[in-house]
Amino acid sequence: MNQTTAVKTASPVFTVYPVLFAVSIVHLLNDTMQSAIPALFPVLRESLLLSYGQIGWISFAMNITASVFQPLVGLYSDVRPRPDILPLGVCFTLAGIVMLAFAPNYGMILLAVTLIGLGSSVFHPESSRVAYLAAGTRRGLAQSIFQVGGNVGSSLGPIMSALIFIPLGQRSVAWFALAAVAAIIIQFFVARWYGGQDLQPRKRRVGSGEPAPKSGLSQGKVMLAVTVLVLLLFSKNVYTISISTFYSFFLIDHYGVAKETAQWYIFAFLAAAAVGTFFGGPLADRYGRRNIIWLSILGTAPFSLLLPYANLFWSGVLVVIAGLIMSSSFSIIVVYAQELLPGKVGLVSGLFFRAVVWPRRPRLRGARHFCRSDRHPVHYAAMLAAAADRPVDRAAAER
């Protein structure tokens, strides 16, 4: 008999805030360690004489690992939840951080970031499932709390680069092993709560044309809706990932700013993204989910297109506005998909975090062209952000 695992319908309806804040703190620590990699790029470019293409492959090595394994971990956790892998995932990240700090060559750096990507692929689906279980009836708020931790952690990368990595060098990354140890300890407590939840297998619904629970849509329409949501997330992250990787080089090359100063601009962009994530849920409750989702995608394009041609001051203003608008829909999209696919929280989380890392691959395919072209990668990122909306428009029109 085919079975999947679902939360028992009699589960508590109240929101378990201590657990939500715990997984949010671990999300902060996890993404802080991940953000150490792009924050280290200016140091590695000088110490190892790396090109844009080689820097792109470092990012790709970490994120392709998550891209492959996150949906698999999510699918497995839907069938057989494993609380014990919560701390295990951070152990991979710890190993990668230590290896990155002392890596003597380019090959070891690629191996180190791959381990960090593997840790992320375990952390995100299972922790998102914990946030779902602890949400009670406030799923949007719970997902926002969980995601804000990650956004804040990502925003700390540029500050770490300016204050730690650039002055102290590559080996200063070893200090982040303390963050990994703290995350492991917290995950043990979260795993204890998670393991005590009342989970039971439920029978799979037979018949592909049967309306999906809670959505009122046939299976075909549910799959189309999920595809549209993945495309929406894909399009907005094309620009977000490119900015976090190449914008500091753009500021250094075009405006002559110091490496430390360039990192503060990245921090402003990512901090704005954290604010947008936090307020996206309440705005969706007031003005509608679909309106906020479309605003986050289409509203960013004008600012991204103007960014490469603005002066230094307006470049900073435009990048903050772009980050604020673009991030406002992420938690909404995830909750939307979870409601479309009830009982598949892990798969949804793995799939949608995979959509976050998909944009890195096409960017890397053009990395060699970026290095030979008279245009900076930020110019191409702006055009990609606008062009990515076209397939989304076509998919939505078919809905």
C-alpha positions as CSV (number, residue, x, y, z in Angstrom):
1,M,0.0,0.0,0.0
2,N,1.5,3.4,-1.0
3,Q,1.8,5.7,1.9
4,T,3.2,9.2,2.7
5,T,3.6,10.9,6.0
6,A,1.5,13.8,7.1
7,V,1.0,15.8,10.2
8,K,-1.9,14.4,12.2
9,T,-5.0,16.5,11.8
10,A,-5.4,16.7,15.5
11,S,-2.0,18.4,15.9
12,P,-1.9,21.5,18.1
13,V,-3.3,24.7,16.5
14,F,-1.2,27.1,18.6
15,T,2.1,28.5,17.4
16,V,5.2,27.2,19.1
17,Y,7.4,30.3,19.1
18,P,10.4,28.9,21.0
19,V,10.9,26.3,18.2
20,L,10.3,28.8,15.5
21,F,12.9,31.2,16.9
22,A,15.3,28.3,17.4
23,V,15.2,27.2,13.8
24,S,15.3,30.8,12.7
25,I,18.5,31.3,14.8
26,V,20.0,28.1,13.2
27,H,19.0,29.4,9.8
28,L,20.8,32.6,10.7
29,L,24.0,30.7,11.7
30,N,23.8,28.4,8.7
31,D,23.4,31.2,6.1
32,T,26.0,33.3,7.9
33,M,28.5,30.5,7.3
34,Q,27.3,30.1,3.7
35,S,27.6,33.9,3.2
36,A,31.3,33.6,4.2
37,I,32.0,32.1,0.8
38,P,31.0,35.0,-1.4
39,A,32.3,37.4,1.3
40,L,35.7,35.7,0.9
41,F,35.8,36.1,-2.9
42,P,37.7,39.5,-2.9
43,V,40.4,37.9,-0.8
44,L,40.6,34.7,-2.9
45,R,40.7,36.7,-6.1
46,E,43.8,38.4,-5.0
47,S,45.6,35.6,-3.1
48,L,44.9,32.9,-5.8
49,L,44.6,35.3,-8.8
50,L,41.2,33.9,-9.7
51,S,39.1,35.1,-12.7
52,Y,35.3,35.8,-12.6
53,G,34.8,32.4,-14.1
54,Q,36.7,30.6,-11.4
55,I,34.9,32.6,-8.7
56,G,31.6,31.6,-10.3
57,W,32.6,27.9,-10.2
58,I,33.2,28.1,-6.5
59,S,29.7,29.4,-6.0
60,F,28.4,26.8,-8.5
61,A,30.1,23.9,-6.7
62,M,28.4,24.8,-3.4
63,N,25.0,25.4,-4.9
64,I,24.7,22.6,-7.4
65,T,25.2,20.2,-4.4
66,A,22.2,21.8,-2.7
67,S,20.3,21.9,-6.0
68,V,20.6,18.1,-6.4
69,F,20.3,16.9,-2.8
70,Q,17.7,19.3,-1.3
71,P,14.7,17.9,-3.3
72,L,15.8,14.4,-2.5
73,V,16.2,15.1,1.2
74,G,12.8,16.8,1.2
75,L,11.1,13.9,-0.6
76,Y,12.6,11.4,1.8
77,S,11.6,13.4,4.8
78,D,8.0,13.4,3.6
79,V,8.0,9.6,3.6
80,R,10.2,9.1,6.7
81,P,10.9,12.2,8.9
82,R,14.3,11.9,10.5
83,P,14.9,14.4,13.4
84,D,18.4,13.0,13.9
85,I,19.6,14.5,10.6
86,L,19.0,18.1,11.8
87,P,22.3,18.3,13.7
88,L,24.0,16.0,11.2
89,G,23.5,18.5,8.4
90,V,25.3,21.2,10.3
91,C,28.2,18.8,10.9
92,F,28.9,18.8,7.1
93,T,28.9,22.6,7.2
94,L,31.3,22.5,10.1
95,A,33.7,20.3,8.2
96,G,33.5,22.5,5.1
97,I,34.2,25.7,7.1
98,V,37.3,24.3,8.7
99,M,38.5,23.0,5.3
100,L,37.8,26.3,3.6
101,A,39.9,28.2,6.2
102,F,43.0,26.1,5.6
103,A,42.5,25.2,1.9
104,P,45.9,25.7,0.2
105,N,44.7,25.6,-3.4
106,Y,41.7,26.0,-5.7
107,G,40.8,22.3,-5.7
108,M,40.5,22.1,-1.9
109,I,38.3,25.2,-1.9
110,L,35.9,23.6,-4.3
111,L,35.8,20.5,-2.1
112,A,35.2,22.6,1.0
113,V,32.3,24.6,-0.5
114,T,30.8,21.3,-1.7
115,L,30.6,20.1,1.9
116,I,29.0,23.3,2.9
117,G,26.4,22.9,0.1
118,L,25.7,19.4,1.3
119,G,25.0,20.6,4.8
120,S,22.6,23.2,3.4
121,S,20.8,20.6,1.4
122,V,20.0,18.7,4.6
123,F,19.3,21.7,6.8
124,H,16.7,23.6,4.7
125,P,14.0,20.9,3.9
126,E,14.0,19.5,7.4
127,S,14.1,22.8,9.2
128,S,11.3,24.2,7.0
129,R,9.3,21.2,7.9
130,V,9.9,22.0,11.6
131,A,8.7,25.5,11.0
132,Y,5.6,24.2,9.3
133,L,4.8,21.9,12.3
134,A,5.4,24.7,14.8
135,A,3.3,27.2,12.9
136,G,-0.1,26.2,14.1
137,T,-2.6,28.3,12.2
138,R,-0.1,31.1,11.4
139,R,1.9,29.5,8.6
140,G,2.7,32.8,6.8
141,L,4.2,34.3,10.0
142,A,6.0,31.1,10.8
143,Q,7.6,31.0,7.4
144,S,8.6,34.6,7.6
145,I,10.3,34.1,11.0
146,F,12.2,31.2,9.6
147,Q,13.2,33.0,6.4
148,V,14.2,36.2,8.1
149,G,16.9,34.3,10.1
150,G,18.4,33.2,6.8
151,N,18.2,36.6,5.2
152,V,19.9,38.2,8.3
153,G,22.6,35.6,8.2
154,S,23.2,36.2,4.5
155,S,23.4,40.0,5.1
156,L,26.2,39.5,7.6
157,G,28.5,38.2,4.9
158,P,29.6,41.6,3.5
159,I,30.2,42.9,7.0
160,M,32.4,39.9,7.8
161,S,34.3,40.5,4.6
162,A,34.9,44.2,5.5
163,L,35.7,43.7,9.2
164,I,37.3,40.2,9.3
165,F,38.2,38.5,6.0
166,I,39.9,41.4,4.2
167,P,42.0,42.5,7.2
168,L,42.7,39.0,8.6
169,G,42.7,36.8,5.5
170,Q,41.4,33.4,4.6
171,R,42.2,31.6,7.8
172,S,39.9,33.9,9.8
173,V,37.0,31.8,8.4
174,A,38.0,29.2,11.0
175,W,36.3,31.3,13.7
176,F,32.9,30.4,12.1
177,A,33.4,26.9,13.4
178,L,32.1,28.3,16.6
179,A,28.8,29.3,14.9
180,A,28.6,25.7,13.5
181,V,29.0,24.2,17.0
182,A,26.3,26.5,18.4
183,A,24.0,25.5,15.5
184,I,24.6,21.8,16.2
185,I,23.7,22.2,19.9
186,I,20.5,24.1,19.1
187,Q,19.5,21.5,16.5
188,F,19.7,18.8,19.1
189,F,17.1,20.5,21.1
190,V,14.9,21.2,18.0
191,A,15.3,17.5,17.0
192,R,14.1,16.4,20.4
193,W,10.9,18.5,20.0
194,Y,10.5,17.4,16.4
195,G,10.8,13.7,17.4
196,G,8.1,14.1,19.9
197,Q,5.5,15.3,17.4
198,D,2.5,13.1,16.5
199,L,3.2,12.0,12.9
200,Q,1.3,9.1,11.3
201,P,1.1,7.7,7.8
202,R,-1.9,8.5,5.7
203,K,-3.2,6.9,2.6
204,R,-2.4,8.4,-0.7
205,R,-5.4,9.7,-2.7
206,V,-6.1,7.7,-5.8
207,G,-6.9,9.3,-9.1
208,S,-4.9,12.0,-10.8
209,G,-8.0,14.1,-11.6
210,E,-9.2,14.3,-8.0
211,P,-9.1,17.8,-6.6
212,A,-6.2,18.4,-4.3
213,P,-7.0,18.9,-0.6
214,K,-7.5,22.5,0.4
215,S,-6.8,23.9,-3.1
216,G,-9.9,22.8,-4.9
217,L,-7.8,22.2,-8.1
218,S,-7.2,19.1,-10.1
219,Q,-3.7,17.6,-10.0
220,G,-2.8,19.0,-13.4
221,K,-3.7,22.5,-12.3
222,V,-1.8,22.1,-9.1
223,M,1.3,21.1,-11.0
224,L,0.9,24.1,-13.3
225,A,0.5,26.4,-10.3
226,V,3.6,25.0,-8.6
227,T,5.5,25.4,-11.9
228,V,4.5,29.0,-12.1
229,L,5.6,29.6,-8.5
230,V,9.0,27.9,-9.2
231,L,9.5,30.2,-12.2
232,L,8.6,33.2,-10.1
233,L,11.2,32.3,-7.5
234,F,13.7,31.5,-10.2
235,S,13.3,34.9,-12.0
236,K,13.8,37.0,-8.9
237,N,16.8,35.0,-7.7
238,V,18.7,35.5,-11.0
239,Y,19.3,39.0,-9.9
240,T,19.7,38.5,-6.2
241,I,22.5,35.9,-6.6
242,S,24.3,37.9,-9.2
243,I,24.3,41.0,-7.0
244,S,25.6,39.1,-4.0
245,T,28.5,37.7,-6.1
246,F,29.5,40.4,-8.6
247,Y,28.2,43.7,-7.3
248,S,31.2,44.3,-5.0
249,F,33.6,43.9,-8.0
250,F,31.4,46.2,-10.0
251,L,31.8,49.0,-7.4
252,I,35.5,48.4,-7.1
253,D,36.1,48.4,-10.9
254,H,33.7,51.2,-11.9
255,Y,33.8,53.6,-9.0
256,G,37.2,52.8,-7.5
257,V,35.7,52.2,-4.0
258,A,37.7,50.2,-1.5
259,K,37.0,46.5,-1.0
260,E,35.8,47.2,2.5
261,T,33.4,49.9,1.4
262,A,32.0,47.7,-1.4
263,Q,30.9,45.2,1.1
264,W,28.8,47.7,2.9
265,Y,26.7,48.1,-0.3
266,I,26.2,44.4,-0.4
267,F,25.1,44.4,3.2
268,A,22.6,47.2,2.5
269,F,21.1,45.1,-0.3
270,L,20.8,41.9,1.8
271,A,19.5,43.8,4.8
272,A,16.8,45.3,2.7
273,A,16.0,41.8,1.5
274,A,15.6,40.7,5.1
275,V,13.2,43.6,5.8
276,G,11.2,42.8,2.6
277,T,10.9,39.2,3.7
278,F,9.6,40.1,7.1
279,F,7.0,42.5,5.9
280,G,5.9,40.5,2.8
281,G,3.6,38.3,4.8
282,P,1.5,41.1,6.5
283,L,1.3,43.0,3.2
284,A,0.0,39.8,1.5
285,D,-2.6,39.5,4.2
286,R,-3.8,43.0,3.5
287,Y,-3.4,43.4,-0.3
288,G,-3.5,39.7,-1.5
289,R,-0.8,37.2,-2.1
290,R,-0.9,37.4,-5.9
291,N,-0.5,41.1,-5.9
292,I,2.6,41.0,-3.7
293,I,4.1,38.2,-5.7
294,W,3.8,40.1,-8.9
295,L,5.0,43.3,-7.4
296,S,8.1,41.5,-6.1
297,I,8.9,40.2,-9.6
298,L,7.9,43.0,-12.0
299,G,8.5,45.9,-9.6
300,T,12.2,45.1,-9.4
301,A,13.0,45.3,-13.1
302,P,13.1,49.1,-13.5
303,F,15.6,49.5,-10.7
304,S,17.8,46.6,-11.9
305,L,18.0,48.0,-15.4
306,L,18.9,51.5,-14.1
307,L,21.5,50.3,-11.6
308,P,24.5,49.7,-13.9
309,Y,24.2,53.3,-15.3
310,A,23.7,55.2,-12.0
311,N,26.4,57.1,-10.1
312,L,27.7,55.7,-6.8
313,F,25.0,57.3,-4.6
314,W,22.1,56.3,-6.7
315,S,23.6,52.9,-7.3
316,G,23.3,52.3,-3.5
317,V,19.7,53.6,-3.4
318,L,18.6,51.5,-6.4
319,V,20.2,48.3,-5.0
320,V,18.4,48.8,-1.7
321,I,15.0,49.3,-3.3
322,A,15.6,46.3,-5.6
323,G,16.4,44.1,-2.6
324,L,13.4,45.3,-0.6
325,I,10.9,44.7,-3.4
326,M,12.4,41.4,-4.7
327,S,12.4,39.6,-1.3
328,S,8.9,40.4,-0.3
329,S,7.3,37.3,-1.8
330,F,9.6,34.4,-0.9
331,S,7.8,33.3,2.3
332,I,4.4,33.8,0.5
333,I,5.5,31.6,-2.4
334,V,6.6,28.8,-0.1
335,V,3.4,28.8,1.9
336,Y,1.4,28.9,-1.3
337,A,3.1,25.8,-2.6
338,Q,2.8,24.0,0.8
339,E,-1.0,24.5,0.7
340,L,-1.1,23.3,-2.9
341,L,0.8,20.1,-2.0
342,P,-0.4,19.2,1.5
343,G,1.6,16.4,3.1
344,K,4.7,17.2,1.0
345,V,6.2,19.9,3.1
346,G,9.8,18.5,2.7
347,L,9.5,18.2,-1.1
348,V,8.2,21.7,-1.4
349,S,10.9,23.1,0.7
350,G,13.6,21.2,-1.1
351,L,12.2,22.1,-4.5
352,F,11.8,25.8,-3.8
353,F,15.3,26.2,-2.2
354,R,16.5,24.4,-5.4
355,A,14.8,27.2,-7.4
356,V,17.0,29.6,-5.4
357,V,20.2,28.0,-6.6
358,W,19.2,27.2,-10.2
359,P,20.0,30.7,-11.5
360,R,23.7,30.2,-10.7
361,R,24.2,27.7,-13.5
362,P,23.2,29.9,-16.5
363,R,25.2,32.7,-15.0
364,L,28.3,30.5,-14.8
365,R,27.9,29.4,-18.4
366,G,28.5,33.0,-19.4
367,A,31.3,33.6,-17.0
368,R,34.1,33.3,-19.5
369,H,32.2,35.6,-21.8
370,F,31.9,38.1,-18.9
371,C,35.7,38.1,-18.5
372,R,36.3,38.8,-22.2
373,S,33.5,41.3,-22.7
374,D,33.6,45.1,-22.2
375,R,30.5,44.8,-20.0
376,H,30.5,43.8,-16.4
377,P,28.5,40.8,-15.1
378,V,26.1,43.3,-13.3
379,H,25.0,44.6,-16.8
380,Y,24.0,41.1,-17.8
381,A,22.4,40.4,-14.5
382,A,20.1,43.4,-15.0
383,M,19.1,42.1,-18.4
384,L,18.6,38.6,-17.2
385,A,16.3,39.8,-14.4
386,A,14.1,41.5,-16.9
387,A,14.2,38.7,-19.4
388,A,13.4,36.1,-16.8
389,D,9.9,37.6,-16.3
390,R,8.9,36.5,-19.9
391,P,8.4,32.8,-19.3
392,V,6.7,33.6,-16.1
393,D,4.2,35.8,-17.9
394,R,3.5,33.0,-20.4
395,A,3.0,30.4,-17.7
396,A,0.7,32.6,-15.8
397,A,-1.3,33.3,-18.9
398,E,-2.0,29.6,-19.3
399,R,-3.3,29.3,-15.8
